[in-house]
Amino acid sequence: MKKIIKFIESLKGELVSTRRKLHKYPELGFEEVRTSQQVVNFLTELGLEVEQKEETGVVGLLDCGQGPTVALRADMDALPISEQTEVSYKSSHQGVMHACGHDGHMAILLETAKVLVEFRDQLSGKVKFIFQPAEEGPGGALPLIEAGVLESVDNIFGLHINNQLTTGVIGVQPKAASAAADELDLIIKGDSGHASTPHQGVDAIVIASQVITALQNIISRQVNPHQAAVINIGTIKGGYRRNVIADKVKLTGTVRTTEPNLREFMPERIEQIVEGITINQGASYELDYNFGYPVLINSSSLVDELSTVIESIPYVEELRYLSQSSLGAEDFAYYLEQVPGVFFRLGAAKPSEDYYSAHHPKFNFDEEALKIGVALFVYLVFYKLS
């Protein structure tokens, strides 16, 4: 593996350059036209079989003969955020920014492909390079799966840059790595009236406030405190004059859980609470509950199997087993419902510097982490296919 590490070292400048080019021209989910074309061009020049799927998705195939098939995935989309950094490669698209590291994920996977092509004679099997659109929403994993990207795949691996872990640390949660994230839209329907005669109306704002408080009781009193769950009401809209009883309030929110059985429990319990409060107050309601990304569950046996491999990577200072699941959702979970695999957290912070977290307009990370991401993917493929 010394020759491989030496080759990865030689790609450091190209890695950074590729990441910065991608960063400068961010595109939103299912709008990654320029981005996907850049990916297609890169993979085609390497001599890979390349397919474009589901609008802007790209899949490259490295065929090294008989053997298992390993898939590697990178997400491609940016966020609707106006960048506030002062870097030379700052976003040139106003209101759109790579604020979650997807530019880094793409650069890592592209250069991983270059390394594996260079050393393909040492591999037996196939590698699929999946460049997925729309991870930030509405979700690109499921359409790609339905289009057949996981056919014949034995294992799949992915990673996410994490600037809350120092460079050199690979983080992994042996089971539930990321939460399910579901959405609720609730309308409370009361009866309007003048503020001077509240007894003649049904105040939707007061009822909505009772509902919001009661929903938090689910978390504090009806969920096992050793299980992670969050109910967040993000918007509340109602009323139209200060001296009029509001006849309607609309609430929107998210529900996050890390246990499948808890996820199933939530919508029924939420509706029971909403129904009880509205009936008691003489109001009515409409509740629309939508299941989003599922819980991301890593293959714990595969995590154990790969630990020695990861710890042997020269750049890796620590394989850290994370005790807590992330409550952020990640549609890599859909792949893991079909195929055994692992989703890693790639440490990307210099110890001496402070970093803004993901989705912040000043988000950035230590680019030294990019070569570690490449090495991680390459070592995993060699373990499975050499």
Beta strands, then each sheet from edge to edge (+ up, - down):
strand 1: 49-53
strand 2: 57-63
strand 3: 69-75
strand 4: 126-132
strand 5: 155-166
strand 6: 169-172
strand 7: 176-178
strand 8: 180-189
strand 9: 193-194
strand 10: 229-238
strand 11: 244-245
strand 12: 248-257
strand 13: 284-293
strand 14: 296-297
strand 15: 318-321
strand 16: 341-349
sheet 1: 1+ 2- 4+ 3+ 5+ 16+ 6- 15-
sheet 2: 7+ 14-
sheet 3: 10+ 12- 8+ 13-
sheet 4: 9+ 11-
end
